[in-house]
Amino acid sequence: MREESQRFQLANWIKYGKWEESIGELQRARSVFERALDVDHRSITIWLQYAEMEMRTKQLNHARNIFDRCITILPRVMQFWLKYTYMEELVGNVPGARQVFERWMEWEPTEQAWNTYINFELRYKEIDRARSIYQRFLHVHGTDPKNWIKYARFEERHGFYGNSRAAYERAMEYFGEDNIDEHLLVSFALFEERQKEHERARIIYKHGLDRLPAEKQKEIYKYYTQHEKKFGERRGIEDVILSKRKAQYEEQVQENGYNYDAWFDYLRLLENEGADRETVEDAYEQAIANLPPRKRPLETIHTSLNQLCSVVFL
């Protein structure tokens, strides 16, 4: 009840202030808004209405003063910063708008805020400034792979292909072997494909297939297959198919270590594709380590073990 009463009271203050403005009494209107802020200095609506009044009447220094006050009190409110930068840009004060953006970025705001700043610089063809902002942005929001992809595409879009490749490589290093992202790999490989670096693209796809778990390889297979159909040879397509089968078998034996049919197929595939001896031996040891459950009939256990051992010692 108290909150509703306060909102009603603030709405009346706003109406009062606008009425004073409508009859040309700007000083009295300012006094009304100041009194409203005494009631609730954290009201976003009051601050915005106050600043917009000054903007409408072209009292820019008064508007700047209001924006400076509200972003000091409520620095996390995006509307204040957006309105402030918009006003400065609208009146042609580009350095002033840039200065406001810089103050905003000190608070390490959301991704949208950084993107707004980058787009501001791009409107004025300030590529180097935009690049610098992107790099600072990644220090704050670099944990999301899509932001690295955005930066790499920015460099590619403006013809800086070496910078784009370096951005992808930095991203790969940043996430490391344990946190590889499928979409990042696909984007990197497609970039190399656009540069006609087909062997590089192939290496990236294979790297993803070797490192990512089977459930995260769907997009890799899709684009790798398309790549080989367009630019590869028959052997390349066969390699993709073998890699897919290998991943399927690995997934099956991980889900159920007692799936001996899957183990047999997996071991046979490793031998046929010419995997190195250490890899094959490790796979055999993992297979043998999966003893059947005791509740199974004794003759079934003996049969399964004998079959597996016969494969091992062939």
N, C-alpha and C positions, 0 to 999 in steps of 0.2 A: 504493500500500500504506500509505504514511504517512497519507494523508488518511482512508482507511477506519479506520485505527487511532484517529485523532483523533476521528472521528465516533462510534466505539464508546465511546471514553473519555467524550465529552460526554454520550452517552445514559446512561451509568452515573451520571454526576454528577446528571443530572435525576432518575433513579430514586431515587438516594440522598436528594436534596432533598425529593422528594415523600414518601418514607417518613418522614423526620423531621417533615414537616408532618402526616402522618396520625396520628402519636402525640402531636401537640400541641407538639412542640419547634420553635417558630417561629424562635427565635434560632439554634438549630443549623442549621435549614433555610436561613436567610439566609446563614450562614457557608459552607454547602456551595455555594450558588449564587455567592457571591463568589469562592470558590476556583475554581469552574468558569470564571468570567469571567477569572480570571488565566490560565487555559489558553488561552482564545480570547475576547477582549473584543469581537470583531466577529461573534459568533454570534447571529444573529437569534433562533434558537430558545431559547437560554439566557435572553436578555433577556425574551422574551415569557413564558416559563414562570415566571420570577422575578416579573414584574409581576402575572401572573395569580394567583400564590399570594397575593400581598398583597391583591389585589382580593377573592379568595374569603374571606379571613379578615377582610375589612373594615378592613384597615390602610391607609386611603386616603393618609395622608401619606407612608407608606413607598412606596406605589405611585407617587405623584407624584414622589418623589425618584428612583425607578428610571426612570420615563419621561423625566424631565428629563435624566438622565445619558445614556440611550440615544439620544435625539434630538439630543443635542449631539455624540455620537460618530458616529452614522449618520443624518444629517438627511434622507437621500434614501430611507429605508425607509418606505414608506407605511403598513405595518401598525402601526408605533409610533404615528404621529399619529392614525390611525383609532381605535386602542384607547384612546389618551389622551383624545381628545375624547368618545368613547362613554362612558368612565367618568365624566367630569365631568357630562355630560348626564344619565346614569343616576341620579346622586345629587342631581340638581336644581341643580347649580352651573352655570347657564347662562352667567353672566359669565366663569367660569373656562374653560368650553369655548370661548367666543368668543376669549378671550385666547390659548388654545392654537392655535386656527385662525389668528389673526393672526400668530403666530410662524411657523406653517407657510407662510403665503402669502409671507413675506419671502424664502423660498427659490425663489419662482416655480415651483411644482410643476406636475404634469401637469394636463390639463383635468379629469380625474376629481376631483382634490382640490378645485379651485375649485367644481365642481358640488356636491360634498358640503357645502362651506361655504354655498353659496347655499341648498341644500335645508334645511340646519340653520336658517337665518334664516327661511325660509318656514314652517317648522313652528311658529314663534312669531309668525307674521303680521308679521314685520319687513320690510315691502315696501321701505322706503327703504334699509335696510341691504343688502338683497339687490341692489337697483339699484346701489348704490355698489360692491359686490363685482363685479357684472357688468362695470361700466365699467373697473375695475382689471384684471379678467380679460382684457378685450379689448386692453389695452395689452400684455399678455404673449402672448396667443394669438389676436390679431386677424388673423393671416395666413390663417386658415381661414374661408371665407365662412359655413360652417354655424354658427359661433359668433355671428356678427352676426345671423343668422336666429333663433337661440335667444333672444338678448336682445330682439329686436324682438317676438317672439311672447310673451315674458314680459310686456312692457309692454302688449301688446294683451290678453292673458289677464286682466290686472288692471284693464282699463278705461282705461288711459292711452294713448289712440289717437294723440294728438299726439306723445308720446314714442316710440311705435312707429314712426311715420312719420319722425321725426327720426333714429331709429336706422338705418333703411333708407337715408336720404339720406346719413348719415355714412359708411355702408358703401360706397355708390356713390362718394363722394368719396375714401375711403381706397384703394379698388382702382383708381380712375382709368379712363380710356378704354381703356387697353391691357390691363387685366386684369379685364375685366368677367366675372362668373360667371353662367352661365345660371340656376342654381338660385336665386341671390340675386334676379335679375330676376323670375323666376316668382313667388317668394314675395312680393316687393314688390307685384307686379301683383295677386295674389290678395288681399293685404291691402286694397288700394284697392277691389277688387271687393266685398269684405265690407262696406266702408264706403259702398258704393253710389256710389263715385267712378269711374264707368265711363270717363269721358274721361281721367282720370289713368291708369287701368289701360291704356287703349289706347295712350297716349303711351309708357308703359314698355315694352309689347310691341314697339312700332315701333322704339323706341330699341335694343332687343336685336337686332331683325332688321337694323337698319342697321349695327350695330357688330360683332356676333359673326360669326365665319366660319361657312360653311354647315354644316359638320359638327357645330357646337355649337348649332344652332337647333332641334333636334327638339322639345324640350320647349316652347320658345317657341311654335312653330307649333301644337302640340297645344292648349295652354291659350288661345292667342289665338283659334284657331278656335272653341273651346268658348265663349269669352266673346262673340264676335260672333254666334254662333248664338242665345245666350240674350238678349243685350242690344243687339245691333247691328242694322243694316239691311242690305238686300241689297248696297248699295255697300261696306259694311264687309267682308262675306264675300268679295266680289270682290277687294278690296284684299289680303286675306290670301292668296288664291290667286295673285295676281300677284306678291306678295312671295316666295312659295315658288318659283314658276317662275324668278323673277329670281335667287334664290340658287342654284338648280340650274344655271342657265346660267353663273353666275360660277364655280361649282365646276368645271364642265366645261372652261372656257377656262383656268382656273388649272392644271388637271391636264395639259391639252394645248393649248398656244397655237396649234397648227396645225389645230385642230378648227373649220374655217370655217363649217360648218353651225351649230355652237353660237354662233359670233360673229354670224352673220346673225340668228339667232333673238333673241339678246340685244339687238342694236342695234335691231331692230324693236320689241321689247318696250319699250325705253327711250323710243322715239319715240311709241309708242301710249299710254303712260301719262303722257305730257306732262312728262317729266323736263326739268330746266333745260338750257339750251343748253351750258353749260360741261361738265356731266356727260356729255352725249351726245358732244361733241367729244373729251373725254378718252377715252371708250370707243373711238371711231373710231381715235384715234391709237395706242392700245394694240393694236388689231386689226391695223392696218397695220404696226406694228413687228414683228409675228411673221412674218418671211419664211419661206417653205417651205424645208425641207432641200435642199441642193444635189443630193443623190443622186436626187431625184425627177426624172422626165422633164421636159424643158424645156417642152413644150407644156402639161403639167399645172400647172407653176408659173405660166405666163402666164395660163392660164385662171382659176386661183384669184385671182391679183392683179387681173385685169380685173373679175372678179365683185365683189370687195371694193371696188375703186375706183368701180365703177358705183353701188354702194350709197352710198358716201361723197358722191359728187357729184350725187346725185339732187336 
